[in-house]
Amino acid sequence: MISTRDILTVITATAVLIGIVAVAAPALAAVDHYEVQVDGLACPFCAYGLEKKLKELPGVANVQIELNTGWASFDVSSGVLLPAPVQAAVRDAGFTPRDIKVTASGIVQGKGDELRLSIGGDQTIALHGGAAFGQLRALVKEGHRDVVVTGLIRRVDDTWQLTVAKAKQR
């Protein structure tokens, strides 16, 4: 026969294990949201064609095209989607991608002015300058490396660089 004490021991041990797994599990890292300035959007048919191309990308959801401003925005629900496939999708739809603004979450590596955001696997984005770079450095200095950053992203040589406009602890 199983005693109440044995049941409580099993429940306590299970709770402790669940707590350890929850604490030890790494936070998911990714580019969560994109906003892309697109040249050449002139009509609803243009917007529809671009929307179809963007929806073909893995994990893309909530695509919105603003004809008046020329901005396309969407969320990325899963996986790591770097800007290169986004730029290619815009070009495949017959348009020219310009500025790309992203919101990305992940683990900051490095220190001082040499910060990189690890967004999954071996994928990283160099973080520099911008209105909130000092705030980001302060977060890192305080030990808060799991962050969400927003800013313009561009390719420089072989590296994606994000100019930090907003930064906060995740």
Residue frames relative to the residue before (quaternion, step in Angstrom):
aa qw qx qy qz dx dy dz
M 1.0000 0.0000 0.0000 0.0000 0.00 0.00 0.00
I 0.3656 -0.7298 0.5399 0.2055 3.57 -1.03 0.85
S 0.3249 -0.7641 0.5276 0.1792 3.53 -0.79 1.02
T 0.6585 -0.4871 0.4012 0.4100 3.54 -1.34 0.29
R 0.6216 0.5528 -0.3303 0.4460 3.55 1.07 -0.76
D 0.6470 0.5122 -0.3132 0.4700 3.60 0.98 -0.83
I 0.6431 0.5173 -0.3152 0.4685 3.60 0.99 -0.84
L 0.6634 0.4962 -0.3039 0.4705 3.58 0.92 -0.88
T 0.6234 0.5355 -0.3362 0.4599 3.60 1.02 -0.73
V 0.6642 0.4922 -0.2982 0.4771 3.59 0.94 -0.88
I 0.6500 0.5127 -0.3130 0.4655 3.59 0.94 -0.88
T 0.6632 0.5016 -0.3029 0.4656 3.60 0.91 -0.90
A 0.6615 0.5015 -0.3069 0.4655 3.59 0.90 -0.91
T 0.6427 0.5158 -0.3166 0.4696 3.61 1.00 -0.80
A 0.6546 0.5118 -0.3094 0.4625 3.59 0.93 -0.88
V 0.6446 0.5117 -0.3194 0.4697 3.57 0.98 -0.83
L 0.6613 0.5027 -0.3089 0.4632 3.61 0.90 -0.87
I 0.6429 0.5073 -0.3246 0.4732 3.59 0.95 -0.83
G 0.6475 0.5192 -0.3130 0.4617 3.59 0.96 -0.81
I 0.6501 0.5066 -0.3163 0.4697 3.58 0.97 -0.82
V 0.6539 0.5027 -0.3135 0.4705 3.59 0.92 -0.85
A 0.6602 0.5106 -0.3145 0.4522 3.58 0.92 -0.87
V 0.6846 0.4648 -0.2905 0.4804 3.60 0.96 -0.80
A 0.7216 0.4622 -0.2592 0.4456 3.58 0.92 -0.86
A 0.5580 0.6190 -0.4032 0.3780 3.60 1.13 -0.44
P 0.4024 -0.7229 0.4961 0.2633 3.60 -0.72 0.98
A 0.5139 -0.6223 0.4887 0.3314 3.54 -1.13 0.67
L 0.5125 -0.6269 0.4823 0.3341 3.54 -1.05 0.73
A 0.1723 -0.7839 0.5913 0.0786 3.54 -1.02 0.83
A 0.2227 0.7847 -0.5470 0.1880 3.56 -0.89 0.88
V 0.4428 -0.5603 0.5910 0.3751 3.46 -1.43 -0.02
D 0.2429 -0.8430 0.4735 0.0787 3.55 -0.39 1.31
H 0.8126 0.0721 0.0164 0.5781 3.59 1.07 -0.72
Y 0.1351 -0.7788 0.6102 0.0537 3.55 -1.08 0.82
E 0.0138 -0.7149 0.6967 0.0582 3.50 -1.33 0.55
V 0.0637 -0.8201 0.5681 -0.0259 3.57 -0.65 1.16
Q 0.3161 -0.7070 0.6025 0.1927 3.57 -0.88 1.01
V 0.0761 -0.8209 0.5656 -0.0208 3.57 -0.65 1.16
D 0.2578 -0.7510 0.5899 0.1467 3.56 -0.85 1.02
G 0.7627 0.4103 -0.2892 0.4079 3.55 -1.08 0.77
L 0.4941 0.6394 -0.4503 0.3799 3.59 1.22 0.00
A 0.0202 0.8486 -0.5250 0.0610 3.59 -0.49 1.17
C 0.8205 0.1083 -0.0229 0.5609 3.60 1.11 -0.51
P 0.6886 -0.4818 0.3359 0.4253 3.60 -1.24 0.23
F 0.6152 0.5411 -0.3572 0.4486 3.61 1.08 -0.61
C 0.6001 0.5434 -0.3431 0.4762 3.58 1.13 -0.74
A 0.6674 0.5112 -0.2945 0.4544 3.56 0.87 -1.01
Y 0.6545 0.5156 -0.3120 0.4565 3.58 0.95 -0.88
G 0.6499 0.5177 -0.3159 0.4581 3.61 0.96 -0.85
L 0.6591 0.4916 -0.3020 0.4824 3.57 0.98 -0.85
E 0.6320 0.5377 -0.3317 0.4489 3.58 0.94 -0.84
K 0.6448 0.5202 -0.3204 0.4592 3.61 0.94 -0.87
K 0.6686 0.5008 -0.3050 0.4573 3.60 0.90 -0.91
L 0.6684 0.4997 -0.3053 0.4587 3.59 0.92 -0.87
K 0.6556 0.5223 -0.3109 0.4480 3.59 1.02 -0.78
E 0.5844 0.5758 -0.3721 0.4341 3.60 1.23 -0.31
L 0.5696 0.5946 -0.3829 0.4187 3.60 1.21 -0.39
P 0.5663 -0.6323 0.4013 0.3441 3.61 -1.00 0.76
G 0.8532 0.1879 -0.1573 0.4604 3.54 -0.96 0.97
V 0.4952 0.6770 -0.4267 0.3382 3.61 1.25 -0.06
A 0.0687 0.7788 -0.6170 0.0898 3.56 -0.97 0.99
N 0.8265 0.2653 -0.1822 0.4619 3.55 -1.33 0.29
V 0.1548 0.8066 -0.5503 0.1500 3.58 0.87 0.93
Q 0.0044 -0.7742 0.6323 -0.0300 3.55 -0.93 0.98
I 0.1110 -0.7776 0.6173 0.0438 3.57 -0.91 0.95
E 0.1586 -0.7791 0.6031 0.0635 3.56 -0.80 1.06
L 0.3045 -0.7873 0.5102 0.1645 3.58 -0.22 1.27
N 0.6531 0.5511 -0.3222 0.4074 3.59 0.92 -0.87
T 0.7828 0.3209 -0.1609 0.5083 3.58 0.98 -0.82
G 0.4166 -0.7213 0.4586 0.3095 3.58 1.20 -0.44
W 0.5350 0.6130 -0.4163 0.4059 3.59 1.17 0.44
A 0.1554 -0.7310 0.6577 0.0946 3.53 -1.15 0.81
S 0.0114 -0.7994 0.6007 0.0016 3.59 -0.89 0.85
F 0.0947 0.7852 -0.6079 0.0705 3.54 -1.19 0.61
D 0.4179 -0.6668 0.5608 0.2576 3.50 -1.34 0.41
V 0.2367 -0.7213 0.6278 0.1719 3.53 -1.28 0.45
S 0.2532 -0.8348 0.4778 0.1036 3.54 -0.40 1.26
S 0.8217 0.0272 -0.0029 0.5693 3.60 1.09 -0.44
G 0.7907 0.3362 -0.2419 0.4509 3.50 -1.22 0.54
V 0.5059 -0.6151 0.5121 0.3218 3.51 -1.38 -0.01
L 0.0026 -0.7870 0.6153 -0.0451 3.55 -0.60 1.19
L 0.1859 -0.7934 0.5746 0.0761 3.56 -0.37 1.27
P 0.6817 -0.5369 0.3143 0.3849 3.60 -1.18 0.41
A 0.5572 0.6394 -0.4047 0.3420 3.65 1.01 -0.62
P 0.6913 0.4426 -0.3069 0.4818 3.67 0.80 -0.82
V 0.5959 0.5502 -0.3612 0.4602 3.59 1.13 -0.59
Q 0.6514 0.5038 -0.3061 0.4776 3.57 0.93 -0.92
A 0.6514 0.5186 -0.3124 0.4573 3.59 0.96 -0.87
A 0.6468 0.5157 -0.3236 0.4594 3.61 0.96 -0.82
V 0.6380 0.5137 -0.3261 0.4719 3.59 1.00 -0.81
R 0.6642 0.4931 -0.3011 0.4744 3.59 0.95 -0.86
D 0.6432 0.5300 -0.3172 0.4524 3.59 0.99 -0.86
A 0.6576 0.4869 -0.3026 0.4888 3.58 1.16 -0.57
G 0.5892 -0.6206 0.3427 0.3876 3.60 1.30 -0.05
F 0.6333 0.5283 -0.3218 0.4650 3.58 1.23 0.37
T 0.4278 -0.6827 0.5298 0.2650 3.55 -1.32 0.18
P 0.2938 -0.7493 0.5636 0.1859 3.59 -0.69 1.06
R 0.1720 -0.7690 0.6080 0.0964 3.59 -1.02 0.82
D 0.8298 -0.0102 0.0357 0.5568 3.59 -0.56 -1.10
I 0.1087 -0.7590 0.6387 0.0644 3.53 -1.14 0.75
K 0.1038 -0.7744 0.6239 0.0183 3.54 -0.76 1.14
V 0.0496 -0.8125 0.5809 0.0001 3.58 -0.84 0.97
T 0.2005 -0.6774 0.6805 0.1945 3.47 -1.41 0.31
A 0.0041 0.8142 -0.5757 0.0744 3.54 -0.61 1.20
S 0.1514 -0.7701 0.6133 0.0887 3.53 -1.15 0.67
G 0.3026 0.7484 -0.5513 0.2104 3.53 -1.08 0.70
I 0.6179 -0.5318 0.4376 0.3792 3.51 -1.35 -0.31
V 0.3387 -0.7382 0.5515 0.1905 3.56 -0.79 1.07
Q 0.1390 -0.7615 0.6305 0.0565 3.53 -1.00 0.95
G 0.7141 0.4353 -0.3280 0.4394 3.55 -1.19 0.53
K 0.2396 -0.7509 0.5913 0.1707 3.53 -1.35 -0.23
G 0.7819 0.3143 -0.2443 0.4798 3.53 -1.30 0.32
D 0.7998 -0.2455 0.2085 0.5065 3.56 -0.82 -1.03
E 0.6396 0.5165 -0.3151 0.4741 3.60 1.28 -0.08
L 0.2359 0.7916 -0.5253 0.2045 3.58 0.54 1.17
R 0.0590 -0.7687 0.6368 0.0135 3.53 -1.11 0.81
L 0.2992 -0.7304 0.5857 0.1842 3.54 -1.13 0.70
S 0.2612 -0.7437 0.5992 0.1403 3.54 -0.72 1.13
I 0.0751 -0.8385 0.5396 0.0048 3.58 -0.51 1.18
G 0.7825 -0.2851 0.1447 0.5343 3.56 1.16 0.44
G 0.8229 0.0838 -0.0998 0.5530 3.53 -0.90 0.92
D 0.7399 -0.3451 0.2784 0.5059 3.56 -0.83 -1.00
Q 0.4474 0.6995 -0.4389 0.3433 3.58 1.30 0.28
T 0.0743 0.7850 -0.6120 0.0613 3.56 -0.85 1.00
I 0.2261 -0.7272 0.6316 0.1454 3.52 -1.33 0.45
A 0.3846 -0.7028 0.5470 0.2428 3.59 -0.87 0.95
L 0.2056 -0.7755 0.5899 0.0916 3.57 -0.92 0.95
H 0.1707 0.7948 -0.5674 0.1308 3.58 -0.85 0.92
G 0.8753 0.1638 -0.0874 0.4465 3.51 -1.39 0.30
G 0.5538 0.6365 -0.4424 0.3040 3.51 -1.27 -0.39
A 0.7148 -0.5007 0.3131 0.3746 3.51 -1.32 0.44
A 0.7904 0.3246 -0.1606 0.4941 3.61 1.01 -0.71
F 0.3529 0.7527 -0.5009 0.2406 3.62 1.17 0.27
G 0.6289 0.5298 -0.3329 0.4615 3.60 1.02 -0.75
Q 0.6350 0.5195 -0.3192 0.4744 3.57 1.03 -0.81
L 0.6390 0.5191 -0.3201 0.4687 3.59 1.01 -0.80
R 0.6434 0.5130 -0.3238 0.4669 3.60 0.93 -0.87
A 0.6443 0.5199 -0.3238 0.4581 3.59 0.99 -0.80
L 0.6248 0.5313 -0.3368 0.4625 3.60 0.98 -0.80
V 0.6726 0.4978 -0.2903 0.4643 3.57 0.89 -0.97
K 0.6457 0.5275 -0.3166 0.4524 3.57 0.95 -0.88
E 0.6823 0.4691 -0.2712 0.4907 3.59 1.12 -0.72
G 0.5995 -0.5995 0.3468 0.4012 3.60 1.28 0.00
H 0.5459 0.6012 -0.4043 0.4208 3.60 1.27 0.13
R 0.0052 0.8482 -0.5273 0.0494 3.58 0.03 1.28
D 0.6190 0.5026 -0.3407 0.4981 3.61 1.25 -0.31
V 0.1182 0.8473 -0.4908 0.1650 3.57 -0.07 1.33
V 0.2645 -0.6768 0.6500 0.2224 3.50 -1.47 0.10
V 0.0238 -0.7965 0.6039 -0.0180 3.57 -0.81 1.03
T 0.1341 -0.7599 0.6317 0.0745 3.54 -1.23 0.63
G 0.3579 0.7310 -0.5386 0.2179 3.54 -1.06 0.76
L 0.6402 -0.4919 0.4117 0.4228 3.52 -1.36 -0.03
I 0.1482 -0.7844 0.5989 0.0646 3.54 -1.01 0.87
R 0.0581 0.7874 -0.6113 0.0546 3.55 -1.06 0.79
R 0.4836 -0.6505 0.5114 0.2854 3.50 -1.28 0.48
V 0.0050 0.7591 -0.6505 0.0230 3.58 -0.87 1.01
D 0.7979 -0.0910 -0.0246 0.5953 3.54 -0.44 1.31
D 0.7813 -0.2921 0.2191 0.5061 3.61 -0.59 -1.07
T 0.6417 0.5393 -0.2991 0.4561 3.58 1.26 0.26
W 0.3462 -0.6792 0.6013 0.2393 3.54 -1.11 0.73
Q 0.0832 -0.7994 0.5949 0.0132 3.57 -0.83 1.04
L 0.1616 -0.7843 0.5958 0.0607 3.54 -0.93 0.97
T 0.2673 -0.7300 0.6099 0.1535 3.56 -0.85 1.03
V 0.3363 -0.8081 0.4557 0.1619 3.55 -0.33 1.30
A 0.1241 -0.7994 0.5871 0.0304 3.58 -0.55 1.23
K 0.7766 0.0545 -0.0141 0.6275 3.58 1.19 -0.68
A 0.0279 0.7819 -0.6223 0.0253 3.55 -1.14 0.70
K 0.1269 0.7763 -0.6124 0.0790 3.54 -1.04 0.79
Q 0.5843 -0.5594 0.4628 0.3627 3.50 -1.32 0.39
R 0.3481 -0.7335 0.5403 0.2210 3.59 -0.98 0.80
